[in-house]
Amino acid sequence: MAEALSVLTTVGSQEEARVLAAGAVERRVAACAQISGAVTSVYRWEGAVQTDPEWQVLFKTAAGSYDALESYLSEAHPYDVPEIIATPLVRGSAAYLEWVRQETQETQEPPKAQGA
């Protein structure tokens, strides 16, 4: 199993994207989030084809934090059925992957005492 994931969602505005991104990082369910947009999405919803601008949010998280991230996104997302797609990070720099792991720990380890 991959140690880290990229998790994608889309929302209808840049402000909604910023709110989701900040909330995930503040809750430590994602190490970081990148916002891209606007993109054009074409999809079927309630029997009709829709075309709308959307902003993509790409979260980086530890695999063990996925359930918490999905739960947060499901609760905080403005859509009835949000797109939440996880892709495993097959490879990455050891330092970056360690940073993702550390940033998504629920509690930070206290600094080690020096001396004594």
C-alpha positions as CSV (number, residue, x, y, z in Angstrom):
1,M,0.0,0.0,0.0
2,A,1.2,3.5,-0.8
3,E,2.3,5.6,2.2
4,A,0.9,8.9,0.7
5,L,-2.0,9.9,-1.5
6,S,-3.1,12.8,-3.7
7,V,-6.8,13.4,-3.1
8,L,-8.8,15.5,-5.6
9,T,-12.0,17.4,-5.2
10,T,-13.7,20.2,-7.1
11,V,-15.9,23.1,-6.0
12,G,-17.8,25.9,-7.6
13,S,-15.7,28.9,-6.5
14,Q,-12.2,29.9,-5.5
15,E,-13.4,30.9,-2.1
16,E,-14.9,27.4,-1.5
17,A,-11.6,25.9,-2.5
18,R,-9.7,28.0,-0.1
19,V,-12.0,27.2,2.8
20,L,-11.7,23.4,2.1
21,A,-8.0,23.6,1.7
22,A,-7.4,25.6,4.9
23,G,-9.7,23.5,6.9
24,A,-8.0,20.2,5.9
25,V,-4.5,21.6,6.7
26,E,-5.6,23.1,10.0
27,R,-7.2,19.8,11.0
28,R,-4.0,18.0,10.0
29,V,-5.9,15.6,7.6
30,A,-3.8,17.0,4.7
31,A,-0.2,18.2,4.7
32,C,-1.0,20.7,2.0
33,A,-3.5,21.6,-0.7
34,Q,-3.1,23.1,-4.1
35,I,-5.9,25.0,-5.8
36,S,-6.2,25.1,-9.6
37,G,-8.9,26.7,-11.6
38,A,-11.0,27.6,-13.2
39,V,-11.5,24.4,-15.2
40,T,-14.6,23.6,-17.2
41,S,-16.6,20.5,-16.0
42,V,-19.2,18.8,-18.2
43,Y,-21.3,16.3,-16.3
44,R,-24.8,14.9,-16.1
45,W,-26.8,15.9,-13.0
46,E,-30.5,15.3,-12.3
47,G,-31.1,14.1,-15.9
48,A,-29.5,17.1,-17.7
49,V,-26.0,17.8,-19.1
50,Q,-24.4,20.6,-17.2
51,T,-21.4,22.7,-18.0
52,D,-19.9,24.8,-15.2
53,P,-16.6,26.4,-14.1
54,E,-15.0,24.6,-11.1
55,W,-11.8,24.9,-9.0
56,Q,-9.8,21.8,-8.3
57,V,-8.2,21.2,-4.9
58,L,-5.5,18.6,-4.7
59,F,-4.6,17.5,-1.2
60,K,-1.5,15.5,-0.2
61,T,-2.0,13.2,2.8
62,A,-0.7,10.1,4.5
63,A,-2.6,7.0,3.5
64,G,-3.5,6.5,7.2
65,S,-5.2,9.9,7.2
66,Y,-7.4,9.3,4.2
67,D,-10.5,8.3,6.1
68,A,-10.3,11.5,8.2
69,L,-9.8,13.6,5.1
70,E,-12.7,12.0,3.3
71,S,-14.9,12.5,6.4
72,Y,-13.9,16.2,6.6
73,L,-14.5,16.8,2.9
74,S,-17.9,15.0,3.0
75,E,-19.1,17.2,5.9
76,A,-17.6,20.5,4.7
77,H,-18.1,20.2,1.0
78,P,-20.9,22.3,-0.5
79,Y,-21.9,19.7,-3.1
80,D,-24.5,17.0,-2.5
81,V,-22.2,14.4,-4.1
82,P,-18.7,15.7,-4.0
83,E,-15.9,14.3,-6.1
84,I,-13.4,12.8,-3.8
85,I,-10.8,10.7,-5.6
86,A,-7.6,9.3,-4.1
87,T,-4.5,8.4,-6.1
88,P,-1.6,6.6,-4.5
89,L,1.8,8.3,-4.7
90,V,3.9,5.5,-6.1
91,R,7.2,7.3,-5.7
92,G,8.4,10.5,-4.2
93,S,11.4,12.0,-2.4
94,A,11.9,10.5,1.0
95,A,12.1,13.9,2.6
96,Y,8.8,15.1,1.1
97,L,7.0,11.9,2.0
98,E,8.3,12.1,5.6
99,W,7.1,15.7,5.7
100,V,3.6,14.6,4.6
101,R,3.6,11.9,7.2
102,Q,4.7,14.3,10.0
103,E,2.2,17.0,9.0
104,T,-0.8,14.6,9.1
105,Q,-0.1,13.2,12.5
106,E,-2.9,14.0,14.9
107,T,-0.5,15.1,17.6
108,Q,3.0,16.4,17.1
109,E,5.8,14.7,19.1
110,P,7.3,17.0,21.6
111,P,10.9,18.0,21.0
112,K,13.4,15.6,22.6
113,A,15.2,17.0,25.7
114,Q,18.8,17.7,25.2
115,G,21.5,16.9,27.8
116,A,20.7,15.0,31.0
